[in-house]
Each structure stands twice: as structure tokens, then as C-alpha cells.
């Protein structure tokens, strides 16, 4: 679902930035769909990556990173808008999205790693 959302987002972004009026509405709705799919799937996925004791803290940290990355991305695109063609910026962003789809294959679930061992070992409350 995350990979599909990334692909939908890339398609929607391409449609929005073609500067063809007729492609803007469907591109916008593709982006909205991609955002909804990505948010719900990533929250469920992130919760499963962390031990129960750390889920709330680390999930909120991941969400904060997503908001920060989105804000930084908007600032970078805005700063580059007067210097570089928007097509170049979108090609670079599309390349980053494509790389993230490939990077999904390195996660434990898709790399055939044992998911029964704990990712983090916490000290016991008895001091052991």
C-alpha cells in the first residue's frame, strides 16, 4: 500500500506540474488519494516496527519527521523555483520517490528476516 501510494503521488505530481489545466483536477485527486493511503498504511506499519513499550513515542517521532520533511521540501522547492526549472525539481523529487520504493525492499518484512526477535532490548524493572 505504501509503494502504491508513492506511485500514485508521483503520477499526481506529474499531472499537476504539466501546466495543462485539464490534468490539474485529476492530479490533485490522485495526490489526495495517495496522501490518504500513505498516512493510514504508514501509521499501521510504523506501529508494527517498534516494541509495544516504545510504539507511541516512536510513532509520534516518525510523524514529526514526516511533517518536518514536508515543510523542508516545500521550502526547497520554493527556493529553487526562481533558479531552476520546475520540471528539473519534479524530476529530482520523482527520483527520490523511486529510490524510496526500492528502499522498501530493505525493510525486515521484505528482506526475509526473523521478525520474532526484539528490535530493542529494554532493561528490566528489577534492575537486571
C-alpha positions as CSV (number, residue, x, y, z in Angstrom):
1,X,0.0,0.0,0.0
2,X,2.9,2.4,0.8
3,X,4.5,1.6,-2.5
4,X,1.2,2.1,-4.4
5,X,0.7,5.4,-2.5
6,X,4.2,6.6,-3.6
7,X,3.5,5.7,-7.2
8,X,0.1,7.5,-7.1
9,X,1.8,10.5,-5.6
10,X,4.4,10.6,-8.3
11,X,1.7,10.3,-11.0
12,X,-0.4,13.0,-9.4
13,X,2.6,15.3,-9.0
14,X,3.4,14.8,-12.7
15,X,-0.1,15.6,-13.7
16,X,-0.3,18.8,-11.5
17,X,3.0,20.1,-12.8
18,X,2.4,19.6,-16.5
19,X,0.7,23.0,-16.5
20,X,-2.2,21.6,-18.5
21,X,-5.4,22.8,-17.0
22,X,-7.4,19.7,-17.7
23,X,-4.8,17.5,-15.8
24,X,-4.8,19.5,-12.6
25,X,-8.1,18.2,-11.1
26,X,-7.4,14.5,-11.6
27,X,-3.8,15.1,-10.5
28,X,-5.0,16.8,-7.3
29,X,-7.3,13.9,-6.5
30,X,-4.6,11.4,-7.2
31,X,-2.4,13.3,-4.7
32,X,-5.2,13.4,-2.1
33,X,-5.7,9.6,-2.6
34,X,-2.0,8.9,-2.3
35,X,-1.8,11.0,0.8
36,X,-4.7,9.2,2.5
37,X,-3.3,5.8,1.5
38,X,0.2,6.7,2.7
39,X,-0.8,8.1,6.0
40,X,-3.1,5.2,7.1
41,X,-0.8,2.5,5.8
42,X,2.4,4.1,7.2
43,X,0.8,4.5,10.7
44,X,-0.2,0.9,10.9
45,X,3.2,-0.2,9.5
46,X,5.3,2.0,11.8
47,X,3.3,0.8,14.9
48,X,4.4,-2.8,14.0
49,X,8.1,-1.9,13.6
50,X,8.5,-1.0,17.3
51,X,8.2,-2.9,20.5
52,X,4.9,-2.2,22.4
53,X,6.7,-0.1,25.1
54,X,8.1,2.3,22.5
55,X,5.3,2.5,19.9
56,X,3.6,5.7,20.9
57,X,6.9,7.6,21.3
58,X,8.5,6.4,18.2
59,X,5.3,6.7,16.1
60,X,5.0,10.3,17.1
61,X,8.7,10.9,16.3
62,X,8.2,9.4,12.8
63,X,5.1,11.6,12.2
64,X,7.1,14.7,13.4
65,X,9.8,13.8,10.9
66,X,7.3,13.5,8.1
67,X,5.9,16.9,8.9
68,X,9.4,18.4,9.1
69,X,10.4,16.7,5.8
70,X,7.3,18.0,4.1
71,X,7.9,21.6,5.3
72,X,11.6,21.4,4.3
73,X,10.6,20.1,0.9
74,X,8.2,22.9,0.3
75,X,10.9,25.4,1.3
76,X,13.4,23.9,-1.0
77,X,11.0,23.7,-4.0
78,X,10.0,27.4,-3.3
79,X,13.6,28.5,-3.1
80,X,14.6,26.7,-6.3
81,X,11.5,27.9,-8.2
82,X,13.2,31.1,-9.4
83,X,16.5,29.4,-10.2
84,X,15.8,26.0,-11.7
85,X,13.0,24.9,-14.0
86,X,10.1,23.3,-12.1
87,X,10.5,20.2,-14.3
88,X,14.0,19.6,-13.0
89,X,12.8,19.9,-9.4
90,X,10.0,17.4,-10.1
91,X,12.4,15.0,-11.9
92,X,14.7,15.1,-8.8
93,X,11.7,14.6,-6.5
94,X,10.4,11.8,-8.6
95,X,13.8,10.1,-8.5
96,X,13.8,10.4,-4.7
97,X,10.3,8.8,-4.6
98,X,11.5,6.0,-6.9
99,X,14.5,5.4,-4.7
100,X,12.2,5.1,-1.6
101,X,10.1,2.5,-3.3
102,X,13.3,0.5,-3.9
103,X,14.4,1.1,-0.3
104,X,11.2,-0.5,1.0
105,X,12.7,-3.8,-0.1
106,X,15.4,-3.5,2.6
107,X,12.9,-3.5,5.5
108,X,12.9,-6.6,7.7
109,X,9.5,-7.8,6.5
110,X,10.6,-7.8,2.8
111,X,14.2,-9.0,3.5
112,X,13.1,-12.3,4.9
113,X,14.5,-11.5,8.4
114,X,13.3,-13.1,11.6
115,X,10.6,-10.8,13.0
116,X,10.2,-12.7,16.3
117,X,13.3,-11.4,17.9
118,X,13.0,-8.0,19.6
119,X,14.5,-5.0,17.8
120,X,15.4,-3.3,21.1
121,X,16.1,-4.9,24.5
122,X,14.9,-2.9,27.4
123,X,16.3,-3.3,30.9
124,X,14.0,-5.0,33.4
125,X,12.3,-3.0,36.1
126,X,14.1,-5.1,38.8
127,X,17.4,-3.6,37.7
128,X,18.7,-6.7,35.8
